[in-house]
Structures are given as structure tokens and as C-alpha cells.
Amino acid sequence: MDMCNDKLNAVIGTNIVEVFKKYSVLFLLGFFIVVASLVSSNFFSLSNFLNLLQSYAAPGVIAIGMTFTILSSGTDLSVGSFAALGGMVSALLLTRGLPVGLCVVIAVIVGSLLGTVNGLIITFFNMTPFIVSLATMVSIRGLAMLTTDGKVISGLIKLGKDGASGAAFCFLGGGTITAAGARIPVAGITWILLTVITAYVLRYTMFGRGLYAIGGNREAAMLSGMRVKLFNTLAWTVSGMTSAYAGVMLTAWLTVAQPTLAAGFELDAIAATVIGGTAMSGGKGGVIGTFAGVFILAIITNLFNLMGLPSYYQQIFKGIIIVAALLLNQFVSREID
């Protein structure tokens, strides 16, 4: 009888561990939601949720691109610089009188092309992604500075006839759509839509499945005939594209283009992706987890602000959170003996 009870307890314990491993990001999200609700009675309000959606839409879009590169066993440190360049290019073209749509498209194309250059250097010259993206982080930031000699572009909302162009541009980052009496941020809707589209791409397309195979075992993927170099390069193209558009969103929200935009966002993107369950070694994770990871970071930052914690302490704790997330990922990935 005692032996049966021991076996039953072992099975139950194993199942609990397996459930935690599978849904660890949801447990983390639930934990921080409970803590935040205890600290602030207004946390569960609709307005607070919509504020978080607005504030973290651009970092969320950047984290989508980061997920692609990490899944392929790379880390893109240049995402913040790409965001700054995307914002500067779109704003600069807007001041030249180009249509809003064309300004955005060109900015995204610039980000995509430069992201492709990142991928080509890494893939065809077999260079370390960390080093390459570190170099491009500096050079792309310099390019963003070069567009206006380091000056900001202000008054974007007033551009065009009666401010029509400026208003249309700023709507992309700071506009809202009223539904059921709530003012839902356009940027937040964009983030959710891109997350859903990306989740489909990663799960149901050859490109998405290829990224998991490359991150899991690159040699096996090559031997199976998979187009490893193409898929790996495309992952960096996506990262450049999403980062550039996130820069457009941020610039449109702030109504000011500045070459120092999104400095340090690469840390948040990496943290959100890792907290969301994507393994730094590649091949495991997904964009839905990244979405939850961004919200976890948003809640943590909200808690820090409610507690009146200075920004430098926040940076210290963010670093600790990244290490803790890496340790959690190791536990989740480890097979049960």
C-alpha cells in the first residue's frame, strides 16, 4: 500500500512539474498580476490595461523580431538603432512632403535591407551574431544621427495641409479607435495583429518550421536539405523590418523624431523573449510567449514606478530578471529523470 502511494505521489509530482514547465510563462504572468493588484487597486482597470498596451506596443513589436533571431540561435543587439533609424527616415521624408504611407513603407524597406545585410554577413561569413549586431548597433545609430546631424525633428503633427499629413502619421502611434466605449490604441492593435500573424508563420509555414530546425540542430537541418542560409538571413530581415516599424510607431506617438530613440530597447527585447520561454540556444519558444513576456516586463516596470524605485535600481533588477529567466529556461528545457 505504501509503495502504491509513493508511486501515485511520484506520478502526481511529475505531472505538476510537467504542467509548470509547459505553462511557466503563464504562471509568471499570473504571479506578477496578483502582486500588482495587491500593490495597486487600479491595476485591473481597463484604462490601466490600455495604457500598458499603448506604452509597450513598440517594444512588443521589436521583441517579435528578436524572437525570430533568437529562435535561429542568434541575438540582435541592433534593434534599438534600427528603430531610431526607422523613425528618423519616416519623419525626414514626411517633412519633404511625401505621402504618409510611402514614408512608412520606405522606412520599413530601409530597415529590412539593413537587417538583410546583418543576416548575410552572419550567414555567409559564418560570423558570431553577437559581434556583428554589436557593430551594426553602433553604425546604424551613427547613421540615424547622420540623417539630421544629430538634431531632432519636431512638430510632426502639424505637417501637411492643415496638419492632415502629420495627424495621419501620428495616428499610427498615438491614435485610438473607440469600441464599446473604450479608446483602444492603434499601436496596441497593430502589436496584437503582428503577434497573431507571426504565430501563424512560425507554426504553419516552412520558414517558421525551418527556424526551429535551424535553432535546434543546424547541421541536421542542412543535411535534411533545408535552406538554412536563406531562412537564417530572413530571420534578420524580419528583425530589421519590425524594429524599423516600431521606430515609426514610437516617433508617431511622441510626435518628435530623435536619433537617440529606443536606446537600450535591445535589453528589454531580449528580456521579454527569454522570459516568454524562448531558449537563447534557439529552437524552442514562440511569439505568444514573447507577448506575455513583454506584459510581464510592463507589469514589473509598473510595480517599480508605484514603489517609487529610482531608474538605476530598475536597471539592476532588469538584469537580475534576465538571469532568473535564463535559469528558468534551463529548468524548463531539462528532461525529468
C-alpha positions as CSV (number, residue, x, y, z in Angstrom):
1,M,0.0,0.0,0.0
2,D,2.8,2.4,0.9
3,M,4.6,1.5,-2.4
4,C,1.4,2.4,-4.3
5,N,1.1,5.7,-2.5
6,D,4.7,6.5,-3.2
7,K,4.2,5.7,-6.9
8,L,1.0,7.8,-7.0
9,N,2.7,10.7,-5.3
10,A,5.6,10.5,-7.8
11,V,3.3,10.5,-10.8
12,I,1.3,13.5,-9.4
13,G,4.5,15.3,-8.6
14,T,5.9,14.6,-12.1
15,N,2.7,15.8,-13.7
16,I,2.7,19.1,-11.7
17,V,6.3,19.7,-12.8
18,E,5.4,19.0,-16.4
19,V,2.5,21.4,-16.2
20,F,4.7,24.1,-14.7
21,K,7.3,23.6,-17.4
22,K,4.7,23.8,-20.2
23,Y,2.9,26.9,-18.9
24,S,5.7,28.5,-16.9
25,V,5.3,31.9,-18.6
26,L,1.5,31.9,-17.7
27,F,2.4,31.1,-14.0
28,L,4.9,34.0,-14.0
29,L,2.3,36.4,-15.6
30,G,-0.3,35.3,-13.1
31,F,2.1,35.8,-10.2
32,F,3.0,39.3,-11.2
33,I,-0.6,40.2,-11.9
34,V,-1.6,39.2,-8.3
35,V,1.3,41.1,-6.9
36,A,0.5,44.2,-8.9
37,S,-3.2,44.0,-7.9
38,L,-2.2,43.9,-4.3
39,V,0.1,46.9,-4.6
40,S,-2.4,49.0,-6.7
41,S,-6.2,48.7,-6.6
42,N,-6.4,50.4,-10.0
43,F,-4.3,47.7,-11.7
44,F,-7.2,45.7,-13.0
45,S,-8.9,48.8,-14.5
46,L,-9.5,48.9,-18.3
47,S,-7.7,52.3,-18.6
48,N,-4.6,50.8,-17.0
49,F,-4.6,47.9,-19.4
50,L,-5.0,50.1,-22.4
51,N,-2.2,52.4,-21.1
52,L,0.1,49.3,-20.9
53,L,-1.0,48.3,-24.4
54,Q,-0.1,51.7,-25.7
55,S,3.2,52.1,-23.8
56,Y,4.6,48.7,-24.7
57,A,3.3,48.2,-28.3
58,A,6.6,49.4,-29.9
59,P,8.8,47.3,-27.6
60,G,6.5,44.4,-28.2
61,V,6.9,44.8,-32.0
62,I,10.7,44.9,-31.6
63,A,10.5,41.8,-29.4
64,I,8.7,40.0,-32.2
65,G,11.8,40.4,-34.5
66,M,14.1,39.5,-31.6
67,T,12.2,36.2,-31.3
68,F,13.0,35.3,-34.9
69,T,16.7,35.8,-34.4
70,I,16.9,34.0,-31.1
71,L,14.9,31.1,-32.4
72,S,17.6,30.7,-35.1
73,S,20.3,30.8,-32.3
74,G,21.3,34.5,-32.7
75,T,20.8,37.6,-30.7
76,D,20.2,41.0,-32.4
77,L,21.7,43.9,-30.4
78,S,21.0,46.4,-33.1
79,V,17.2,46.6,-32.8
80,G,17.2,49.9,-30.9
81,S,19.3,51.5,-33.5
82,F,17.1,50.2,-36.3
83,A,14.1,51.7,-34.5
84,A,15.8,55.1,-34.3
85,L,16.7,54.9,-38.0
86,G,13.2,53.9,-39.0
87,G,11.7,56.8,-37.0
88,M,14.2,59.3,-38.5
89,V,13.8,58.2,-42.1
90,S,10.0,58.3,-41.9
91,A,9.9,61.7,-40.2
92,L,12.5,63.2,-42.6
93,L,10.6,62.0,-45.7
94,L,7.4,63.4,-44.1
95,T,8.9,66.8,-43.8
96,R,9.8,66.6,-47.5
97,G,6.1,66.3,-48.4
98,L,5.9,62.6,-49.2
99,P,2.6,60.7,-48.5
100,V,2.4,59.1,-45.1
101,G,2.1,55.6,-46.5
102,L,5.1,56.0,-48.7
103,C,7.2,57.4,-45.8
104,V,6.3,54.4,-43.6
105,V,7.0,51.9,-46.4
106,I,10.4,53.4,-47.3
107,A,11.4,53.3,-43.6
108,V,10.4,49.7,-43.3
109,I,12.2,48.8,-46.5
110,V,15.4,50.5,-45.2
111,G,15.2,48.5,-42.0
112,S,14.6,45.3,-43.9
113,L,17.5,45.8,-46.3
114,L,19.9,46.6,-43.5
115,G,18.6,43.7,-41.5
116,T,19.3,41.5,-44.5
117,V,22.9,42.8,-44.6
118,N,23.2,41.8,-41.0
119,G,21.9,38.3,-41.9
120,L,24.1,37.9,-44.9
121,I,27.3,38.8,-43.0
122,I,26.4,36.4,-40.2
123,T,25.3,33.6,-42.5
124,F,27.7,33.7,-45.5
125,F,30.8,34.7,-43.5
126,N,30.0,32.4,-40.5
127,M,30.4,35.3,-38.1
128,T,29.1,35.5,-34.5
129,P,25.7,37.2,-34.4
130,F,26.5,38.9,-31.2
131,I,29.6,40.6,-32.6
132,V,28.0,41.6,-35.9
133,S,24.9,43.1,-34.4
134,L,27.1,44.9,-31.8
135,A,29.0,46.5,-34.6
136,T,25.8,47.4,-36.6
137,M,24.2,48.7,-33.4
138,V,26.9,51.4,-33.3
139,S,27.0,52.1,-37.1
140,I,23.2,52.2,-37.6
141,R,22.9,54.6,-34.6
142,G,25.5,56.8,-36.3
143,L,23.5,56.6,-39.5
144,A,20.4,57.8,-37.6
145,M,22.4,60.7,-36.2
146,L,23.7,61.5,-39.7
147,T,20.3,62.0,-41.2
148,T,19.9,65.3,-39.4
149,D,23.3,65.9,-37.9
150,G,22.1,64.7,-34.6
151,K,19.1,67.1,-34.4
152,V,15.6,66.2,-33.6
153,I,12.6,66.7,-35.9
154,S,9.8,68.3,-34.0
155,G,6.3,69.5,-34.9
156,L,5.4,66.4,-36.9
157,I,1.7,66.6,-36.1
158,K,1.5,70.0,-37.8
159,L,2.8,68.9,-41.2
160,G,0.8,68.9,-44.4
161,K,-2.2,71.0,-45.4
162,D,-4.0,72.0,-42.2
163,G,-1.8,69.3,-40.4
164,A,-3.5,66.5,-42.3
165,S,-0.3,64.5,-43.1
166,G,1.0,65.0,-39.6
167,A,-2.2,63.9,-38.0
168,A,-2.4,60.8,-40.2
169,F,1.2,59.9,-39.4
170,C,0.8,60.4,-35.6
171,F,-2.4,58.3,-35.7
172,L,-0.2,55.2,-36.3
173,G,1.5,55.5,-33.0
174,G,-0.8,57.6,-30.8
175,G,-4.2,57.2,-32.3
176,T,-7.2,55.4,-30.8
177,I,-10.2,53.6,-32.1
178,T,-13.4,53.7,-30.0
179,A,-15.1,50.4,-29.4
180,A,-17.7,49.5,-26.7
181,G,-17.0,52.9,-25.1
182,A,-13.2,52.2,-24.8
183,R,-10.5,54.1,-26.6
184,I,-8.3,51.3,-27.9
185,P,-4.8,52.3,-29.0
186,V,-4.0,51.7,-32.7
187,A,-0.4,50.8,-31.8
188,G,-1.7,48.1,-29.4
189,I,-4.0,46.7,-32.1
190,T,-1.0,46.6,-34.5
191,W,1.1,44.8,-32.0
192,I,-1.6,42.2,-31.4
193,L,-2.2,41.6,-35.1
194,L,1.5,41.3,-35.8
195,T,1.8,38.8,-33.0
196,V,-1.1,36.7,-34.4
197,I,0.4,36.8,-37.9
198,T,3.8,35.9,-36.6
199,A,2.5,33.0,-34.5
200,Y,0.9,31.6,-37.7
201,V,4.1,32.0,-39.7
202,L,6.2,30.3,-37.1
203,R,3.9,27.4,-36.6
204,Y,2.4,26.7,-40.1
205,T,4.9,27.8,-42.7
206,M,8.1,26.2,-44.0
207,F,10.0,29.3,-43.0
208,G,8.8,29.1,-39.4
209,R,9.4,25.4,-39.0
210,G,12.8,25.9,-40.6
211,L,13.8,28.4,-37.9
212,Y,13.0,25.9,-35.2
213,A,15.0,23.2,-37.0
214,I,18.0,25.6,-37.5
215,G,18.0,26.7,-33.9
216,G,17.6,23.1,-32.6
217,N,20.2,21.5,-34.8
218,R,21.8,23.4,-37.6
219,E,23.8,20.5,-39.1
220,A,20.8,18.2,-39.1
221,A,18.8,21.0,-40.8
222,M,21.5,21.3,-43.5
223,L,21.7,17.6,-44.1
224,S,17.9,17.4,-44.5
225,G,18.2,19.7,-47.4
226,M,16.7,22.7,-45.6
227,R,17.6,26.2,-47.0
228,V,19.5,27.1,-43.8
229,K,21.3,30.2,-45.1
230,L,18.1,31.7,-46.7
231,F,16.0,31.1,-43.6
232,N,18.7,32.4,-41.2
233,T,19.1,35.6,-43.3
234,L,15.4,36.1,-43.4
235,A,15.2,36.0,-39.6
236,W,17.5,39.0,-39.5
237,T,15.5,40.7,-42.3
238,V,12.3,40.3,-40.1
239,S,14.2,41.8,-37.1
240,G,15.2,44.8,-39.1
241,M,11.8,45.3,-40.5
242,T,9.9,45.0,-37.2
243,S,12.4,47.3,-35.4
244,A,12.1,49.9,-38.1
245,Y,8.3,49.9,-38.0
246,A,8.4,50.0,-34.2
247,G,10.6,53.2,-34.6
248,V,7.9,54.7,-36.8
249,M,5.3,53.9,-34.2
250,L,7.3,55.4,-31.4
251,T,8.0,58.6,-33.4
252,A,4.4,58.9,-34.3
253,W,3.4,58.5,-30.7
254,L,5.9,61.1,-29.4
255,T,5.3,63.4,-32.5
256,V,9.1,64.0,-32.4
257,A,11.8,62.2,-34.3
258,Q,15.1,61.8,-32.4
259,P,18.2,59.8,-33.3
260,T,18.6,58.7,-29.7
261,L,15.2,56.9,-29.8
262,A,14.9,53.4,-28.4
263,A,18.3,53.4,-26.8
264,G,18.6,50.3,-24.6
265,F,15.5,48.7,-26.1
266,E,17.6,45.6,-27.1
267,L,17.8,44.7,-23.4
268,D,14.0,44.8,-22.9
269,A,13.5,42.8,-26.2
270,I,15.9,40.1,-25.1
271,A,14.4,40.0,-21.6
272,A,10.9,39.7,-22.9
273,T,11.8,37.0,-25.3
274,V,13.7,34.9,-22.8
275,I,11.1,35.5,-20.1
276,G,8.5,34.3,-22.6
277,G,10.2,31.0,-22.9
278,T,12.4,31.2,-26.0
279,A,15.7,29.5,-25.4
280,M,18.8,31.5,-26.0
281,S,20.3,28.5,-27.7
282,G,17.5,28.6,-30.3
283,G,14.9,26.1,-31.5
284,K,12.4,26.5,-28.6
285,G,9.8,29.1,-27.8
286,G,7.5,31.4,-29.7
287,V,6.0,34.8,-30.2
288,I,3.0,34.2,-28.0
289,G,5.3,33.6,-25.1
290,T,7.2,36.8,-26.1
291,F,3.9,38.7,-26.0
292,A,3.4,37.5,-22.4
293,G,7.0,38.3,-21.6
294,V,6.5,41.9,-22.7
295,F,3.5,42.2,-20.4
296,I,5.4,40.7,-17.5
297,L,8.1,43.4,-18.0
298,A,5.4,46.0,-18.3
299,I,3.9,44.9,-15.0
300,I,7.3,44.8,-13.3
301,T,8.1,48.3,-14.5
302,N,4.7,49.5,-13.4
303,L,5.4,48.0,-9.9
304,F,8.8,49.7,-9.7
305,N,7.2,53.0,-10.6
306,L,4.4,52.5,-8.0
307,M,7.1,51.7,-5.4
308,G,9.0,54.9,-6.4
309,L,12.1,52.9,-7.2
310,P,14.8,55.0,-9.0
311,S,15.6,54.2,-12.6
312,Y,19.1,52.9,-11.9
313,Y,17.7,50.4,-9.4
314,Q,15.2,49.3,-12.1
315,Q,18.1,48.6,-14.5
316,I,19.8,46.5,-11.8
317,F,16.7,44.4,-11.3
318,K,16.1,44.0,-15.0
319,G,19.5,42.4,-15.3
320,I,18.7,40.1,-12.4
321,I,15.3,39.2,-14.0
322,I,17.1,38.2,-17.3
323,V,19.4,35.9,-15.4
324,A,16.5,34.4,-13.5
325,A,14.6,33.9,-16.8
326,L,17.6,32.1,-18.2
327,L,17.8,29.8,-15.2
328,L,14.0,29.1,-15.5
329,N,14.5,28.3,-19.2
330,Q,17.2,25.8,-18.3
331,F,14.9,24.1,-15.8
332,V,12.0,24.1,-18.3
333,S,14.3,22.6,-21.0
334,R,15.8,19.9,-18.7
335,E,14.4,16.4,-19.1
336,I,12.9,14.8,-16.0
337,D,14.9,11.9,-14.7
